[in-house]
Amino acid sequence: MPYGIQTVTNCQICGKEFPSRAIVVNDIEGKYIYTCPQCYSLLLICSTCEYNNTCGFINDHSEPPIVQRTIRQGMMTMTTQIKNPNLV
């Protein structure tokens, strides 16, 4: 390839063009998905889930989707937010 010429490819998630040298190849359940670095950071979370529109976790309003969890290790206590295990 001549110097200064860049090839571009399209992300399979967002469809945007980006330089081919930045491609990220992901093997998800036996399917290869080519993504841009930005969409790679969103893989395997709600934003890119194929069931996003019909997800029971998002659409079930019987309980809060996020709950607080307290973890104790020795003298240290840490509180963090997690997805509600009753809805997951």
JOLINRA-V617401 format. One record per backbone hydrogen bond with DSSP energy under -0.5 kcal/mol. CO is the residue of the C=O (numbers start at 1). NH is the residue of the N-H. E is the energy in kcal/mol with one decimal. If there is no record, write none. Layout:
co:nh:e
CO:NH:E
CO:NH:E
This chain:
co:nh:e
2:5:-1.6
4:6:-0.6
7:20:-2.6
9:18:-2.1
11:15:-1.1
16:11:-2.2
18:9:-2.4
19:22:-2.0
20:23:-1.7
24:26:-0.5
24:35:-2.6
26:28:-0.8
26:33:-2.7
27:29:-0.6
28:31:-1.8
31:28:-2.8
31:33:-0.5
33:26:-2.5
33:35:-0.6
34:12:-2.6
35:24:-2.2
36:40:-1.9
37:41:-1.2
39:42:-1.2
40:43:-1.1
42:45:-1.1
42:48:-0.5
45:48:-1.5
46:49:-1.0
49:52:-1.4
51:54:-0.7
51:55:-0.6
52:55:-0.5
55:59:-2.1
56:60:-1.9
59:61:-0.7
65:84:-2.9
67:82:-2.6
69:71:-0.5
69:80:-2.7
71:78:-3.1
73:76:-2.4
76:73:-2.6
78:71:-3.4
80:69:-3.2
82:67:-2.5
84:87:-1.3
84:88:-1.7
